[in-house]
Amino acid sequence: MPFGFGFGFGYGYGLYFLFALPALLLGLYAQVKVQGAFKKYSQVRSQGGLTGAQIARRVLDMNGLMDVSVEQTGGTLSDNYDPGKRVLRLSQDVYGGNSIAAAGVAAHEAGHAMQHKDGYAPLNLRSAMVPAVQIGSWVGPIIFIIGLLMASTIGTQVAWLGVILFGATALFAVVTLPVELDASRRAKAVLVNSGLIYQYEMEGVNKVLDAAALTYVAAAIQAISTILYYVFLLSGSRRR
């Protein structure tokens, strides 16, 4: 949301279009792309005919992760790995689907379990950041708005506190990038090396996972752009 307040709506809206809007459009494009790729390759049956749940189970077992359970969860593209509970959750279309898309997504989530087993540092860092992000992602913007509204009377210290709190969200988005890219790299390698997917089928897997990666790139850019937007708004408030 663009803020103008006491130092000019034009300035606030100008910054919004400069920073926030392009990142928002990229995010929308990434969502359309990943949904399109998933829908397309959800209709292409894998030669092996294994469901996403079976793919995930085999990948986990091959990597000594028999203690990680595979469960079905609600929603679409809601697949995730819970390192705390040692559970790999797959959405309905992935869990029971025997498509190229289901195989790619299931192997990707199994890749996170492989990271956990290996003590992959970025995954550990991301997991440790979750509590701070949960607070900063919604408290930060509220404190920033309050601080910006009161900047003329109490200064910008409160607003800067909001920026710092929201900064955890931006850092989390940046840390997420190597985590997700590495999980996809592991997924692609294990699918081919294990024979679960034939080489010619990897084109579809690549398109689904690469489109998903773009959503994380877009999320990082959006978070960073929001921080820059806040900083420039505060800089403008001091000059006016």
C-alpha positions as CSV (number, residue, x, y, z in Angstrom):
1,M,0.0,0.0,0.0
2,P,1.5,3.4,-1.0
3,F,1.7,6.0,1.8
4,G,1.9,9.7,1.2
5,F,0.7,11.1,4.6
6,G,2.1,14.5,5.5
7,F,4.9,14.7,2.9
8,G,3.0,14.3,-0.3
9,F,0.9,11.5,-1.9
10,G,2.7,12.0,-5.2
11,Y,6.1,11.1,-3.6
12,G,4.6,8.0,-1.9
13,Y,2.9,6.8,-5.0
14,G,5.9,7.5,-7.2
15,L,8.0,5.3,-4.9
16,Y,5.4,2.6,-5.0
17,F,5.4,2.4,-8.7
18,L,9.2,2.4,-8.7
19,F,9.8,-0.4,-6.2
20,A,6.7,-2.3,-5.2
21,L,4.6,-2.5,-8.4
22,P,7.3,-4.2,-10.6
23,A,8.0,-6.8,-7.9
24,L,4.3,-7.4,-7.5
25,L,3.9,-8.0,-11.2
26,L,6.8,-10.4,-11.3
27,G,5.2,-12.3,-8.4
28,L,1.9,-12.6,-10.3
29,Y,3.8,-13.7,-13.5
30,A,5.6,-16.3,-11.5
31,Q,2.4,-17.7,-10.0
32,V,0.7,-17.9,-13.4
33,K,3.8,-19.6,-14.8
34,V,4.1,-22.3,-12.1
35,Q,0.3,-23.0,-12.1
36,G,0.4,-23.3,-15.9
37,A,3.4,-25.6,-15.9
38,F,1.9,-27.8,-13.1
39,K,-1.5,-28.0,-14.9
40,K,0.1,-28.9,-18.2
41,Y,2.4,-31.7,-16.8
42,S,-0.3,-32.9,-14.4
43,Q,-2.0,-34.2,-17.5
44,V,1.1,-36.1,-18.8
45,R,1.4,-39.5,-17.2
46,S,4.8,-40.7,-16.2
47,Q,6.1,-43.8,-18.1
48,G,6.7,-45.6,-14.8
49,G,3.1,-44.9,-13.6
50,L,4.2,-44.2,-10.0
51,T,2.2,-41.8,-7.9
52,G,3.8,-38.8,-6.2
53,A,3.4,-40.6,-2.8
54,Q,5.3,-43.7,-4.2
55,I,8.0,-41.5,-5.8
56,A,8.5,-39.7,-2.5
57,R,8.6,-43.0,-0.5
58,R,11.2,-44.5,-2.8
59,V,13.4,-41.5,-2.8
60,L,13.3,-41.3,1.0
61,D,14.0,-45.0,1.4
62,M,16.9,-44.9,-1.1
63,N,18.5,-42.1,1.1
64,G,18.0,-43.9,4.4
65,L,15.0,-41.8,5.4
66,M,12.6,-44.6,6.3
67,D,11.6,-42.7,9.5
68,V,10.1,-39.8,7.4
69,S,6.4,-40.4,6.8
70,V,4.5,-39.3,3.6
71,E,1.0,-37.9,4.2
72,Q,-1.6,-36.2,2.1
73,T,-2.6,-32.6,2.8
74,G,-5.3,-30.3,1.6
75,G,-4.9,-27.5,-0.9
76,T,-3.2,-27.1,-4.3
77,L,0.6,-26.8,-4.5
78,S,0.6,-26.9,-0.7
79,D,3.3,-29.6,-0.6
80,N,5.9,-29.2,2.1
81,Y,8.4,-31.0,4.3
82,D,8.2,-30.5,8.1
83,P,11.7,-31.1,9.6
84,G,10.3,-30.9,13.2
85,K,7.8,-33.7,12.8
86,R,9.7,-35.5,10.1
87,V,6.7,-35.5,7.8
88,L,6.5,-35.0,4.0
89,R,3.1,-33.6,3.1
90,L,1.8,-33.8,-0.5
91,S,-1.3,-32.1,-1.9
92,Q,-4.0,-34.3,-3.3
93,D,-3.0,-33.9,-7.0
94,V,0.6,-34.8,-6.2
95,Y,0.0,-37.5,-3.6
96,G,-2.3,-39.6,-5.8
97,G,-1.2,-38.3,-9.2
98,N,1.0,-40.4,-11.5
99,S,2.0,-37.5,-13.7
100,I,5.3,-35.9,-14.6
101,A,4.4,-32.9,-12.4
102,A,3.6,-35.1,-9.4
103,A,6.9,-36.9,-9.7
104,G,8.8,-33.6,-9.8
105,V,7.1,-32.0,-6.9
106,A,7.2,-35.1,-4.7
107,A,11.0,-35.6,-5.4
108,H,11.5,-31.9,-4.6
109,E,10.0,-32.2,-1.2
110,A,12.0,-35.4,-0.6
111,G,15.0,-33.2,-1.5
112,H,14.2,-31.1,1.6
113,A,14.3,-34.2,3.8
114,M,17.7,-35.1,2.2
115,Q,18.9,-31.6,3.1
116,H,17.7,-32.1,6.7
117,K,19.6,-35.4,7.0
118,D,22.8,-33.8,5.6
119,G,22.5,-30.9,8.0
120,Y,22.3,-28.5,5.0
121,A,23.1,-25.1,6.6
122,P,20.7,-22.8,4.7
123,L,17.8,-25.2,5.6
124,N,18.8,-25.1,9.3
125,L,19.0,-21.3,9.2
126,R,15.6,-21.0,7.5
127,S,14.0,-23.2,10.1
128,A,15.6,-21.2,13.0
129,M,14.3,-18.0,11.5
130,V,10.6,-19.1,11.3
131,P,9.5,-17.6,14.7
132,A,11.1,-14.2,14.0
133,V,9.5,-14.1,10.5
134,Q,6.1,-15.0,11.8
135,I,6.3,-12.0,14.1
136,G,8.1,-9.6,11.8
137,S,6.0,-10.2,8.7
138,W,2.8,-8.8,10.3
139,V,4.0,-6.7,13.2
140,G,6.7,-4.9,11.2
141,P,4.4,-3.2,8.7
142,I,2.0,-2.2,11.4
143,I,4.7,-0.6,13.5
144,F,6.1,1.1,10.4
145,I,2.8,2.7,9.5
146,I,2.2,3.9,13.1
147,G,5.8,5.3,13.2
148,L,5.4,7.0,9.8
149,L,2.1,8.6,10.9
150,M,3.8,9.9,14.1
151,A,7.1,10.8,12.5
152,S,6.4,14.6,12.6
153,T,6.0,14.5,16.4
154,I,8.2,11.7,17.7
155,G,10.7,11.3,14.9
156,T,11.2,8.2,12.7
157,Q,12.7,5.8,15.3
158,V,9.4,3.8,15.6
159,A,9.1,3.5,11.9
160,W,12.7,2.3,11.6
161,L,11.9,-0.4,14.2
162,G,9.1,-1.6,11.8
163,V,11.6,-1.7,9.0
164,I,14.0,-3.8,11.0
165,L,11.3,-6.3,12.1
166,F,10.0,-6.7,8.5
167,G,13.6,-7.1,7.4
168,A,13.5,-10.6,8.9
169,T,11.0,-11.5,6.2
170,A,13.2,-10.2,3.5
171,L,16.2,-12.2,4.9
172,F,14.0,-15.3,5.2
173,A,13.1,-15.0,1.5
174,V,16.7,-14.6,0.5
175,V,17.8,-17.6,2.6
176,T,14.9,-19.6,1.0
177,L,16.4,-19.3,-2.5
178,P,19.4,-21.7,-2.0
179,V,17.2,-24.1,0.0
180,E,14.7,-24.4,-2.8
181,L,17.2,-24.4,-5.7
182,D,19.2,-27.1,-4.0
183,A,16.1,-29.3,-3.3
184,S,15.2,-29.1,-7.0
185,R,18.8,-30.0,-7.9
186,R,18.7,-33.0,-5.7
187,A,15.2,-34.0,-7.0
188,K,16.3,-33.9,-10.7
189,A,19.4,-35.9,-10.0
190,V,17.7,-38.6,-8.0
191,L,14.8,-39.0,-10.5
192,V,17.2,-39.8,-13.3
193,N,19.9,-41.7,-11.4
194,S,17.3,-44.0,-9.8
195,G,15.4,-44.6,-13.0
196,L,12.1,-43.4,-11.5
197,I,11.8,-41.0,-14.4
198,Y,13.1,-41.5,-17.9
199,Q,15.5,-39.0,-19.3
200,Y,13.1,-37.7,-22.0
201,E,10.5,-37.0,-19.3
202,M,12.9,-34.7,-17.5
203,E,11.9,-31.8,-19.8
204,G,8.5,-31.6,-18.0
205,V,10.1,-32.0,-14.6
206,N,12.5,-29.2,-15.3
207,K,9.8,-26.9,-16.4
208,V,7.6,-27.5,-13.3
209,L,10.5,-27.1,-10.9
210,D,12.1,-24.2,-12.7
211,A,8.7,-22.4,-12.7
212,A,8.4,-23.1,-9.0
213,A,11.9,-21.6,-8.4
214,L,10.8,-18.4,-10.1
215,T,8.2,-17.9,-7.4
216,Y,10.9,-17.9,-4.8
217,V,13.0,-15.5,-6.7
218,A,9.9,-13.2,-7.1
219,A,9.2,-13.5,-3.3
220,A,12.7,-12.4,-2.5
221,I,12.6,-9.5,-4.9
222,Q,9.2,-8.4,-3.5
223,A,10.5,-8.5,0.1
224,I,13.6,-6.6,-0.8
225,S,11.6,-4.1,-2.8
226,T,9.3,-3.5,0.1
227,I,12.2,-2.8,2.4
228,L,13.6,-0.3,-0.1
229,Y,10.2,1.3,-0.4
230,Y,10.0,1.8,3.3
231,V,13.5,3.2,3.5
232,F,13.0,5.7,0.8
233,L,9.6,6.7,2.3
234,L,11.4,7.5,5.6
235,S,14.2,9.3,3.8
236,G,11.6,11.4,2.0
237,S,9.8,12.2,5.3
238,R,13.0,13.5,6.8
239,R,13.5,15.9,3.8
240,R,10.0,17.3,3.9
